[in-house]
Amino acid sequence: MSAAQGRSTFIVVSNRLPLDRITDPDGSSGWRRAPGGLVTALAPVMTDVDGAWVGWHGAPDETLAPFHHEGMDLIPVPQSAEEVELYYEGFSNSTLWPLYHDVIAPPEFHRTWWDAYRRVNHRFADAAADAAAPGATVWVQDYQLHLVPRYLRQQRPDLRIGFFNHIPFPPPEIFAQLPWRRAILDGLLGADLIGFQRPNDTANFLRCARRFLDANVKGREVQSPDGDGRITRAEPFPISIDVARIQELAARPDIIERAAQIRRDLGNPKTILLGVDRLDYTKGITHRLKAYGELLLDGKISVEDATLIQVASPSRERVESYRLLREEVDGMIGRINGQFDSILNTAVRYLHHSYPVEEMVALYLAADVLLVTALRDGMNLVAKEYVAARRGDTGALVLSEFTGAADQLKQALLVNPHDIDGLKSTIVRAINLPATEARRRMRSMRRQVLDHDVQRWSGDFLRTLAEASEHAG
């Protein structure tokens, strides 16, 4: 019997399946496991306990039957092109995303988007309910699926349900703007355990539940306001990375040589600075470029001695705010390079592509300073990958205090990216950091990352979920 017929004891539900479709040279298509810490952490659990993964397979207006791939049962949830536009690009990424990121961009509130969000969330819940064995564990992932826990609970009260919010959760003063705030909170309270990246996110959720649902909140437990006596726990579980994989790649001779080649291709500057982001307005890329351009203008750094590599992978390019951001970043980099480039040296090497993890590790090895200047970020795993990849405890990390990673990587050079003068001075400090101080800071950060990898994150969450479900009522 397949997972789709109700045999799976462990189910992950996320917007996307953990696979990418590939096309072979002969024109035939197949599947490849997608990169990412979540897949790495949960794939072993899947294979051990007859697990299934519920998610969209990435192609609109196409319906696929459940299938098996590399030890996992995959259950595709179809979406129409209109639903991708309204549920995903609309409500998920033009309503919730900006609202949850301190309204850096203004959120939009449209009833048609909300209707599509509810409809698609119901479809995901139906698929998970059909696949789950009696008493199964279902772990729902992220802000696209806030309503799934309640829908699932209504259909299958026997299930153990967890939810993890990978992005920040806003304070009540911001969350109050959402017309459907009560429905979102009620959807989440269908879970036995809700995980957040930071203690502040957890506190924000609990405050919202108390204020907008008049829920009884004691410590980190919320009593269901519908009178059934159920208890939902909310806890911080800061996510991490596949440390072993990053370290394995960082030790490979071909990747070490690739890092050396990157430096040679850039003219062997004294300092390579690196930014790695999705092209998103939450990442503070324009703040970083402004600070870097002013440092060149002030003469604090020179194009002969320093180069900034900015990797900005494409993101949500059909959403207007992202299209405008790309135009702004393109223009800023063009002006900086036009003013400061020489025949031999480039001020900013701009890479608007996605790269395989092998190339990213080579960049981490090549870079003397990593700049993470996010204006608001759930965690920022790039910071942890850089720390894990560094060999010999060298390198410097400039890290925004508005990232979840700042709670853990306390020996980074923390910065408020809105303070351009402070950002400039911190970049200069990172460039000139004494070797002994750099080693001390990096050694401390490496210990933290090594002790808290993504496998520990998933294990901690699932153990706590088992405990919470026993006391949920």
C-alpha positions in Angstrom: 0.0 0.0 0.0 1.4 3.4 -0.9 1.7 6.5 1.3 -1.3 8.0 -0.5 -3.5 5.3 0.9 -2.9 6.2 4.5 0.2 4.2 5.6 2.7 7.0 6.5 3.5 7.5 10.1 5.6 10.6 9.5 4.5 13.3 7.1 6.1 16.7 6.1 3.9 19.3 4.5 5.5 22.2 2.7 4.7 24.5 -0.2 7.2 22.7 -2.4 8.2 19.1 -2.7 11.9 18.5 -1.9 12.6 17.8 -5.6 13.6 19.6 -8.7 12.5 18.4 -12.1 15.4 17.7 -14.5 15.5 17.1 -18.2 17.9 14.5 -19.6 19.8 15.1 -22.9 17.4 12.6 -24.6 14.4 14.8 -23.7 13.1 12.6 -20.9 12.5 14.1 -17.5 13.2 13.0 -14.0 13.7 14.2 -10.5 16.6 15.3 -8.4 16.6 15.9 -4.6 16.6 19.7 -4.0 19.5 21.2 -1.9 18.7 22.6 1.5 19.0 21.9 5.2 15.4 20.9 5.7 15.6 18.1 3.2 18.9 17.0 4.6 17.5 16.9 8.2 14.3 15.1 7.4 15.3 12.6 4.6 16.8 10.1 7.1 13.6 10.3 9.2 11.6 9.7 6.1 13.4 6.5 5.1 13.4 5.2 8.7 9.6 5.5 9.4 7.9 5.1 6.0 7.6 8.9 5.6 5.8 11.0 3.0 6.3 14.5 1.8 3.3 16.6 0.7 3.9 19.6 -1.5 3.5 21.3 -4.9 5.9 19.9 -7.6 6.5 23.3 -9.2 4.4 23.1 -12.4 1.0 24.9 -12.5 -2.0 23.3 -14.1 -0.5 19.8 -13.9 -1.7 16.9 -11.7 0.7 14.1 -10.8 0.0 10.9 -9.0 2.0 10.1 -5.8 5.4 8.5 -6.5 8.5 7.2 -4.7 12.0 8.8 -5.0 15.1 8.0 -3.0 13.4 6.5 0.0 10.6 9.0 0.2 6.9 8.9 -0.8 6.1 12.1 -2.6 2.5 13.4 -2.7 2.1 16.2 -5.2 -0.6 18.8 -4.5 -1.7 20.5 -7.7 -2.1 24.3 -8.1 -3.5 26.2 -11.0 -1.6 29.1 -12.6 -4.2 31.4 -11.0 -3.7 29.9 -7.6 0.1 30.4 -7.9 -0.6 34.0 -8.6 -3.1 34.6 -5.9 -2.1 32.2 -3.1 1.7 32.2 -3.5 2.7 35.4 -5.2 -0.2 37.2 -3.7 -1.2 36.4 -0.2 2.0 34.5 0.9 4.5 36.8 -0.6 2.8 40.2 -1.0 0.7 40.1 2.2 2.3 37.8 4.8 6.0 38.2 3.8 6.2 42.0 4.1 3.9 42.1 7.1 6.1 39.6 8.9 9.3 41.5 7.9 8.5 44.8 9.7 6.5 46.1 6.7 9.8 47.1 5.0 7.6 47.0 1.9 3.9 47.7 2.3 1.7 44.6 2.5 -1.4 44.3 0.3 -4.7 43.0 1.5 -7.0 41.5 -1.1 -9.9 39.2 -0.4 -9.4 37.2 -3.6 -5.9 36.4 -2.4 -7.2 35.3 1.0 -9.9 33.1 -0.6 -7.2 31.4 -2.7 -4.9 31.0 0.4 -7.8 29.2 2.2 -8.6 27.0 -0.7 -5.0 25.9 -1.3 -4.4 25.3 2.4 -7.5 23.1 2.5 -6.1 21.1 -0.4 -2.8 20.5 1.4 -4.6 19.5 4.6 -6.7 17.0 2.7 -3.7 15.4 1.1 -1.9 15.0 4.4 -5.1 13.6 6.1 -5.4 11.0 3.4 -1.8 10.0 3.6 -1.5 9.8 7.4 -1.7 6.5 9.3 -3.6 6.5 12.6 -1.7 8.5 15.2 0.9 9.7 12.7 3.1 12.7 13.1 2.6 15.6 10.7 5.1 18.5 10.5 3.8 21.5 8.6 6.3 24.0 7.3 6.2 27.8 7.1 3.9 30.8 6.4 2.4 29.6 3.2 0.5 27.0 5.2 -0.7 28.7 8.4 -4.2 27.2 8.1 -3.2 23.6 7.5 -2.9 22.6 11.2 -6.5 23.6 12.1 -7.9 22.0 8.9 -6.0 18.9 9.6 -7.0 18.8 13.2 -10.7 19.0 12.2 -10.4 16.0 9.9 -7.9 13.9 11.9 -8.0 14.7 15.7 -5.8 11.5 16.2 -2.8 13.1 14.6 0.3 14.6 16.3 0.7 18.0 14.5 3.7 20.3 14.5 4.3 23.6 12.7 7.5 25.5 12.1 7.6 29.2 11.1 10.8 29.7 9.2 10.5 33.5 9.0 10.0 36.1 11.8 6.6 36.5 13.5 5.5 40.1 13.9 4.5 41.9 17.1 0.8 42.6 17.7 1.1 46.2 16.7 2.0 45.0 13.1 0.0 41.8 13.0 -3.0 43.9 13.9 -3.1 45.2 10.3 -4.0 41.8 8.9 -7.8 41.6 8.3 -7.7 37.8 8.8 -5.6 37.8 11.9 -7.9 35.7 14.0 -8.2 33.0 11.3 -4.4 32.8 10.9 -3.9 32.4 14.7 -6.7 29.9 14.9 -5.1 27.9 12.0 -1.8 27.7 13.8 -3.4 26.7 17.1 -4.5 23.4 15.4 -0.9 22.3 16.1 0.3 20.7 19.3 3.6 22.5 18.9 4.5 25.7 17.0 8.2 26.4 16.5 9.8 29.8 15.8 13.4 30.9 15.1 13.8 33.3 18.0 12.5 33.8 21.5 11.1 37.2 20.3 9.1 35.6 17.6 7.6 33.1 20.1 6.7 36.0 22.4 5.1 37.9 19.6 2.9 34.9 18.7 1.8 34.4 22.3 1.0 38.1 22.7 -1.0 38.0 19.4 -3.0 34.9 20.6 -3.8 36.7 23.9 -4.8 40.0 22.3 -6.7 38.9 19.2 -8.2 35.6 20.3 -8.5 36.4 24.0 -6.8 33.1 24.5 -5.6 31.9 27.9 -1.8 32.0 27.7 0.4 30.6 30.5 4.1 30.7 30.0 4.5 29.3 26.5 1.3 27.4 26.4 -2.0 28.5 24.8 -5.3 27.0 25.7 -7.5 26.6 22.7 -10.2 29.4 22.8 -12.8 27.2 21.2 -13.5 25.5 24.5 -12.1 22.0 23.8 -9.4 22.3 26.4 -6.5 21.6 24.0 -3.1 23.1 24.7 -0.7 24.3 22.1 3.0 24.9 23.0 5.1 27.6 21.3 8.8 27.3 21.5 12.0 28.7 19.8 13.9 26.2 17.7 16.7 28.1 15.8 17.3 26.2 12.6 20.8 25.4 11.4 22.7 23.8 8.5 24.2 20.5 7.4 27.6 21.2 9.0 29.1 17.9 8.0 28.3 18.5 4.3 29.7 22.0 4.3 32.9 20.9 6.1 33.3 17.9 3.7 33.1 20.3 0.7 35.5 22.8 2.3 38.1 20.1 2.6 37.9 18.9 -1.0 41.1 19.8 -3.0 39.1 20.8 -6.1 37.0 23.3 -4.1 40.1 24.7 -2.3 41.7 25.2 -5.7 38.5 26.8 -7.0 38.7 29.3 -4.1 42.3 30.1 -5.1 41.2 30.5 -8.7 38.5 33.0 -7.7 41.1 35.1 -5.9 43.4 35.0 -8.9 40.6 35.9 -11.3 39.9 39.0 -9.2 43.6 40.0 -9.3 44.5 38.7 -5.9 43.1 41.6 -3.9 44.2 42.0 -0.2 40.6 41.6 0.8 37.6 39.9 -0.7 34.2 40.9 0.8 31.2 38.7 0.0 27.5 39.1 0.1 25.2 36.1 -0.6 21.5 36.7 -0.6 18.2 36.1 -2.4 17.4 39.3 -4.2 14.9 40.4 -1.6 14.2 43.8 0.0 14.6 42.2 3.5 18.3 41.5 2.9 19.6 45.0 3.1 21.6 44.7 -0.1 21.1 48.4 -1.0 22.3 49.4 2.5 25.4 47.3 2.0 26.1 48.8 -1.4 25.6 52.3 -0.1 28.1 51.8 2.7 30.7 50.1 0.4 30.4 52.9 -2.2 30.9 55.5 0.4 34.0 53.7 1.7 35.4 53.9 -1.8 34.5 57.5 -2.1 36.0 58.3 1.3 39.2 56.6 0.4 38.9 54.2 3.4 39.3 51.3 0.9 40.5 51.2 -2.7 39.5 49.2 -5.7 43.1 48.0 -5.9 43.0 46.4 -2.5 39.4 45.3 -2.0 36.6 43.7 -4.1 33.0 43.0 -3.2 31.4 39.9 -4.6 27.7 40.2 -4.5 25.7 37.0 -5.2 22.0 37.9 -5.5 20.0 34.9 -6.7 16.8 35.6 -8.5 13.6 35.7 -6.4 9.9 36.2 -7.1 10.6 38.3 -10.2 6.9 38.5 -11.1 6.2 40.4 -7.9 6.4 44.2 -8.6 8.4 45.1 -5.4 11.1 42.6 -6.4 11.3 43.8 -10.0 11.8 47.4 -8.7 14.5 46.2 -6.2 16.4 44.5 -9.0 16.4 47.7 -11.0 17.7 49.6 -7.9 20.5 47.2 -7.2 21.5 47.0 -10.9 21.7 50.8 -11.0 23.7 51.1 -7.7 26.3 48.6 -8.8 26.5 50.2 -12.3 27.2 53.6 -10.7 29.8 52.2 -8.2 31.6 50.3 -10.9 31.4 53.2 -13.4 33.0 55.5 -10.8 35.6 53.3 -9.3 36.6 50.5 -11.7 40.0 50.4 -13.2 41.2 48.5 -16.2 42.5 45.8 -13.9 40.1 46.0 -10.9 36.4 45.8 -10.4 34.7 47.3 -7.3 31.7 45.0 -7.3 31.5 41.7 -9.0 27.8 41.2 -9.4 26.4 37.6 -9.9 22.7 37.5 -10.4 22.5 33.7 -10.5 21.9 30.7 -8.3 24.9 28.6 -7.7 25.5 25.0 -6.6 26.6 24.4 -3.1 30.1 23.5 -4.3 30.6 27.0 -5.8 29.2 28.6 -2.7 31.7 26.9 -0.5 34.5 27.9 -2.8 33.3 31.5 -2.4 33.2 31.2 1.4 36.8 29.9 1.3 37.9 32.8 -0.9 36.2 35.6 1.0 38.0 37.3 3.9 34.8 39.0 5.1 31.2 38.0 4.8 28.6 40.8 4.9 25.2 39.9 6.2 23.2 43.1 6.4 19.6 41.9 6.5 17.0 44.3 7.8 14.9 41.4 9.1 15.6 37.7 8.8 14.3 34.6 10.5 17.8 33.1 10.8 20.2 33.6 7.8 21.8 30.3 7.2 24.5 31.9 4.9 26.2 33.2 8.1 26.3 29.7 9.6 27.6 28.2 6.3 30.4 30.7 6.1 31.5 29.9 9.7 31.3 26.1 9.0 33.3 26.4 5.8 36.2 28.5 7.1 39.5 26.6 7.6 42.1 27.6 10.2 39.6 29.8 12.0 40.2 32.7 9.7 37.8 35.2 8.3 35.4 37.8 9.7 31.6 37.9 9.8 29.7 41.2 9.8 26.3 40.3 10.9 23.1 42.2 11.2 21.6 42.2 14.7 18.2 41.8 13.1 18.9 38.2 12.1 18.2 35.1 14.1 21.8 34.1 13.7 22.8 37.1 15.8 21.3 35.4 18.8 23.7 32.5 18.4 26.8 33.9 16.7 27.6 36.4 19.4 31.3 36.7 18.4 30.4 38.1 15.0 30.8 41.8 14.4 27.2 42.8 15.0 25.8 45.8 13.2 22.6 47.8 12.7 22.4 48.0 8.9 20.2 51.1 9.0 23.2 53.0 10.6 25.3 53.5 7.4 28.1 55.2 9.3 28.2 52.3 11.8 28.1 49.8 9.0 31.0 51.5 7.3 33.1 51.5 10.4 32.3 47.8 11.1 33.3 46.9 7.5 36.6 48.7 8.0 37.1 47.0 11.3 36.4 43.6 9.8 39.0 44.2 7.0 41.6 45.2 9.6 40.7 42.7 12.3 43.9 41.4 14.0 44.6 37.8 13.3 44.5 36.7 16.9 41.1 38.4 17.5 39.7 36.9 14.2 40.7 33.4 15.2 39.2 33.8 18.7 35.9 35.0 17.3 35.7 32.4 14.5 36.7 29.6 16.9 33.8 30.5 19.2 31.3 30.7 16.3 32.5 27.4 14.9 31.9 25.6 18.2 28.3 27.0 18.3 27.6 25.9 14.7 29.1 22.5 15.1 27.2 21.8 18.3 23.9 22.9 16.8 23.5 21.4 13.3 20.3 20.8 11.4 20.0 17.3 12.6 20.0 18.5 16.2 17.3 21.1 15.3 14.9 18.5 13.8 15.6 16.0 16.6 14.8 18.7 19.3 11.6 19.7 17.5 10.3 16.2 17.1 11.1 15.2 20.7 9.3 18.3 22.0 6.4 17.6 19.7 6.0 14.1 21.1 6.0 15.6 24.6 3.6 18.4 23.7 1.1 16.1 22.1 0.9 13.9 25.2 -0.1 16.9 27.3 -2.2 18.7 24.6 -5.5 17.4 26.1 
